[in-house]
């Protein structure tokens, strides 16, 4: 069960007038806690800062967020060794109506969730995915950000909630593969690593950023470009990334099947060496 904290104090509810509840007017970050440390903290804070700037919400002080996180972990019954912290920053309470000028008194909530590593078989053999019918709207002014508006992901994930696949891949209206419902996706084609451009829609995940930057530091290029549904027929390997599970190979998407290839295994090894313990 999650435990929630508001300004360091345990809470069980938020105001009904909060704009996050009313309109999804806010952002969130879901952070992996490993051995008491917030993994990729600076990346999460950078994305949160960009989101606050875009939504015209005063960014909470990073030092204050860090202190609140540490306090929440100390008070929580969840294990600090392996858990999940969700930070929500909403535009705060306000009068009814969509419009606002700015949000200088945001609501900041921290939720602490127990977690456990996924099966080693998923990292060794790969996961099953499905191609979702729900399309992502393009040219969104919040493309790349992690806003509280996740209805597209809710609808897409509901398509396979009872069918057993681990993840679903989503497309835009032009048949471009964009991302998973909770992950980013990478493709290997003739040993080249590709990942979809997220300038028009999708979420720029912090683990995606970590994968790209770490691989480039190792001299491995990652090509950010459109990847179409037709291209999916020809790729050699597929893997997905997420802040919680790191990197996992994909063994199938609907009727398509792939082996867990050497390039994916190399990426996972590099990620393990960078501190993403799940990839070992």
C-alpha positions as CSV (number, residue, x, y, z in Angstrom):
1,X,0.0,0.0,0.0
2,X,1.2,3.5,-0.8
3,X,1.9,6.1,1.8
4,X,1.4,9.7,0.8
5,X,3.1,12.8,2.3
6,X,2.3,16.5,1.9
7,X,4.9,18.9,3.1
8,X,6.5,16.1,5.1
9,X,3.2,15.1,6.8
10,X,1.3,11.9,6.1
11,X,-2.0,12.5,4.3
12,X,-4.8,10.4,2.9
13,X,-6.6,13.0,0.8
14,X,-6.2,16.2,-1.2
15,X,-8.5,19.1,-1.7
16,X,-11.3,18.6,-4.2
17,X,-10.5,22.0,-5.5
18,X,-6.9,21.1,-6.4
19,X,-6.3,21.7,-10.1
20,X,-4.5,18.4,-10.4
21,X,-7.6,16.6,-9.5
22,X,-10.0,18.9,-11.4
23,X,-8.1,19.3,-14.7
24,X,-4.9,17.2,-14.6
25,X,-3.1,20.5,-14.3
26,X,0.3,19.3,-13.1
27,X,3.2,16.9,-13.5
28,X,4.6,13.8,-11.9
29,X,7.8,11.8,-11.7
30,X,8.1,8.2,-10.7
31,X,11.5,7.5,-9.2
32,X,13.2,4.2,-8.5
33,X,14.7,4.0,-5.0
34,X,17.6,1.5,-4.8
35,X,19.6,1.1,-1.6
36,X,18.0,4.2,-0.3
37,X,19.1,6.3,-3.2
38,X,16.9,8.0,-5.8
39,X,18.1,6.7,-9.2
40,X,18.5,9.3,-12.0
41,X,17.4,12.1,-9.6
42,X,19.0,14.9,-11.6
43,X,17.2,13.7,-14.8
44,X,13.9,13.5,-13.0
45,X,14.4,17.0,-11.7
46,X,15.4,18.4,-15.1
47,X,12.3,17.0,-16.7
48,X,10.1,18.3,-13.8
49,X,11.7,21.7,-14.2
50,X,11.0,21.8,-17.9
51,X,7.4,20.7,-17.3
52,X,6.9,23.4,-14.6
53,X,8.2,26.0,-17.0
54,X,5.9,24.9,-19.8
55,X,2.8,24.8,-17.5
56,X,3.8,28.0,-15.7
57,X,4.0,26.4,-12.3
58,X,6.5,27.5,-9.8
59,X,9.1,24.7,-9.6
60,X,9.6,23.6,-6.0
61,X,13.1,23.9,-4.7
62,X,15.1,20.8,-5.5
63,X,16.7,20.8,-2.1
64,X,13.3,20.9,-0.5
65,X,12.1,18.0,-2.7
66,X,15.2,16.0,-1.8
67,X,14.6,16.7,1.9
68,X,11.0,15.8,1.6
69,X,11.9,12.5,-0.2
70,X,14.3,11.5,2.5
71,X,11.9,12.4,5.2
72,X,9.1,10.4,3.5
73,X,11.4,7.4,3.2
74,X,12.3,7.5,6.9
75,X,8.6,7.7,7.9
76,X,7.3,5.2,5.4
77,X,6.9,1.5,6.1
78,X,8.0,0.7,2.6
79,X,11.5,-0.7,2.3
80,X,14.0,2.1,1.3
81,X,16.2,-0.5,-0.3
82,X,13.9,-1.2,-3.2
83,X,10.8,1.0,-3.6
84,X,9.2,3.6,-5.8
85,X,8.6,7.3,-5.0
86,X,6.0,9.3,-7.0
87,X,6.3,13.1,-6.8
88,X,3.2,15.0,-7.9
89,X,3.4,18.8,-8.5
90,X,0.0,20.3,-9.3
91,X,-1.0,23.9,-9.9
92,X,-2.6,23.8,-6.4
93,X,-6.1,24.8,-5.4
94,X,-8.1,27.4,-7.2
95,X,-11.4,28.7,-8.4
96,X,-13.4,26.7,-10.9
97,X,-12.5,27.3,-14.6
98,X,-9.7,26.2,-16.9
99,X,-7.8,29.4,-17.2
100,X,-5.1,30.6,-14.8
101,X,-2.3,33.0,-15.0
102,X,0.4,31.2,-12.9
103,X,0.7,28.8,-10.1
104,X,2.9,30.1,-7.4
105,X,1.6,27.8,-4.6
106,X,1.8,24.4,-6.1
107,X,0.6,21.2,-4.3
108,X,3.6,18.9,-3.8
109,X,2.8,15.3,-2.9
110,X,5.1,12.3,-2.4
111,X,3.9,8.8,-2.5
112,X,6.1,5.8,-1.4
113,X,5.3,2.4,-2.8
114,X,6.9,-1.0,-2.0
115,X,8.4,-2.6,-5.1
116,X,10.2,-5.8,-6.1
117,X,12.4,-6.8,-9.0
118,X,10.8,-8.4,-12.0
119,X,11.5,-12.0,-12.9
120,X,14.9,-12.7,-14.2
121,X,13.3,-14.6,-17.0
122,X,11.9,-11.4,-18.5
123,X,15.5,-10.0,-18.8
124,X,16.8,-13.3,-20.2
125,X,14.0,-14.3,-22.6
126,X,12.2,-11.1,-23.3
127,X,8.7,-9.8,-22.8
128,X,5.5,-10.1,-24.9
129,X,4.0,-6.9,-26.2
130,X,0.9,-5.9,-28.3
131,X,0.3,-3.2,-30.8
132,X,-2.3,-0.9,-29.3
133,X,-5.3,0.5,-31.3
134,X,-5.4,3.7,-29.2
135,X,-3.4,6.4,-31.0
136,X,-1.5,9.3,-29.5
137,X,-2.5,12.8,-30.4
138,X,0.3,14.7,-32.3
139,X,1.7,18.2,-31.9
140,X,0.7,18.4,-28.3
141,X,2.2,21.5,-26.5
142,X,3.2,19.1,-23.7
143,X,4.9,16.5,-25.9
144,X,7.8,14.8,-24.1
145,X,6.6,15.8,-20.6
146,X,5.0,13.7,-17.9
147,X,1.8,15.5,-17.2
148,X,-1.0,14.3,-15.0
149,X,-3.1,13.7,-18.1
150,X,-2.5,10.1,-18.9
151,X,-5.8,9.1,-20.4
152,X,-4.3,7.9,-23.7
153,X,-2.1,5.6,-21.7
154,X,-5.1,4.4,-19.6
155,X,-7.1,3.6,-22.7
156,X,-4.1,1.9,-24.4
157,X,-3.2,-0.2,-21.4
158,X,-6.8,-1.2,-20.9
159,X,-6.7,-2.9,-24.3
160,X,-4.5,-5.7,-23.0
161,X,-5.0,-5.7,-19.2
162,X,-6.7,-9.1,-19.4
163,X,-4.6,-10.7,-22.2
164,X,-1.3,-11.2,-20.4
165,X,1.2,-9.0,-22.4
166,X,3.7,-7.0,-20.4
167,X,3.5,-3.9,-22.5
168,X,1.7,-2.3,-25.4
169,X,3.3,-0.2,-28.2
170,X,1.5,2.9,-29.2
171,X,1.4,4.8,-32.5
172,X,0.5,8.3,-33.7
173,X,-2.1,9.0,-36.5
174,X,0.6,8.5,-39.2
175,X,1.5,4.9,-38.2
176,X,4.7,6.0,-36.5
177,X,5.7,3.8,-33.5
178,X,6.1,6.3,-30.6
179,X,6.5,4.5,-27.2
180,X,5.1,1.9,-24.9
181,X,2.2,2.7,-22.5
182,X,4.8,2.9,-19.7
183,X,8.1,2.7,-21.5
184,X,10.2,3.9,-24.3
185,X,11.1,1.6,-27.2
186,X,14.4,1.0,-29.1
187,X,14.9,-1.0,-32.3
188,X,18.0,-2.7,-33.7
189,X,18.3,-2.8,-37.5
190,X,21.5,-4.1,-39.0
191,X,23.3,-3.5,-35.7
192,X,22.2,0.2,-35.7
193,X,20.1,1.3,-32.7
194,X,17.1,3.4,-33.4
195,X,14.5,5.1,-31.1
196,X,11.5,7.1,-32.2
197,X,11.5,10.9,-32.2
198,X,9.2,12.2,-29.4
199,X,9.0,15.8,-30.6
200,X,5.3,15.5,-31.5
201,X,4.0,13.2,-28.8
202,X,5.0,10.6,-26.2
203,X,7.0,11.0,-23.0
204,X,10.8,11.4,-22.9
205,X,11.7,8.9,-20.3
206,X,14.6,9.5,-18.0
207,X,15.8,5.9,-18.6
208,X,15.6,6.5,-22.3
209,X,17.9,9.6,-21.8
210,X,20.2,7.5,-19.6
211,X,20.4,4.8,-22.2
212,X,21.1,7.2,-25.1
213,X,23.8,9.2,-23.2
214,X,25.5,6.2,-21.7
215,X,25.7,4.4,-25.0
216,X,27.1,7.5,-26.7
217,X,29.7,7.8,-24.0
218,X,30.7,4.2,-25.0
219,X,30.9,5.1,-28.7
220,X,27.6,3.5,-29.6
221,X,25.3,5.8,-31.7
222,X,21.6,5.9,-31.1
223,X,19.6,7.3,-34.0
224,X,16.6,9.3,-33.1
225,X,14.2,9.1,-36.0
226,X,10.7,8.2,-37.1
227,X,10.0,4.4,-37.0
228,X,6.9,3.3,-38.8
229,X,4.6,0.3,-38.5
230,X,6.0,-0.9,-41.8
231,X,9.6,-0.6,-40.4
232,X,8.6,-2.9,-37.5
233,X,8.5,-5.8,-39.9
234,X,12.2,-5.5,-40.7
235,X,13.9,-4.8,-37.4
236,X,16.2,-7.4,-35.9
237,X,15.8,-6.7,-32.2
238,X,13.6,-4.7,-29.9
239,X,14.0,-3.5,-26.3
240,X,12.2,-1.1,-24.0
241,X,13.3,1.1,-21.2
242,X,11.7,2.4,-18.0
243,X,12.9,4.2,-14.9
244,X,11.8,1.3,-12.7
245,X,12.9,-1.9,-14.6
246,X,15.8,-0.4,-16.6
247,X,16.1,-2.1,-20.0
248,X,14.3,-5.3,-21.1
249,X,14.3,-7.2,-24.4
250,X,11.1,-7.6,-26.3
251,X,10.4,-11.1,-27.7
252,X,7.1,-10.4,-29.5
253,X,4.6,-7.8,-30.6
254,X,1.3,-9.3,-31.7
255,X,2.3,-11.7,-34.5
256,X,5.9,-10.5,-34.8
257,X,8.7,-12.3,-33.0
258,X,12.4,-11.4,-32.2
259,X,15.3,-13.2,-30.6
260,X,17.1,-11.5,-27.7
261,X,20.1,-10.5,-29.8
262,X,23.7,-9.6,-29.1
263,X,23.1,-5.8,-29.4
264,X,20.4,-5.9,-26.8
265,X,22.5,-8.0,-24.5
266,X,25.4,-5.5,-25.0
267,X,23.1,-2.6,-24.1
268,X,21.9,-4.4,-21.0
269,X,25.5,-5.1,-20.0
270,X,26.4,-1.4,-20.4
271,X,23.4,-0.4,-18.4
272,X,24.3,-2.8,-15.6
273,X,27.8,-1.3,-15.5
274,X,26.2,2.1,-15.2
275,X,24.4,1.1,-12.1
276,X,21.0,-0.2,-13.4
277,X,21.1,-3.3,-11.3
278,X,18.1,-5.0,-12.8
279,X,20.0,-5.5,-16.1
280,X,22.7,-7.8,-14.5
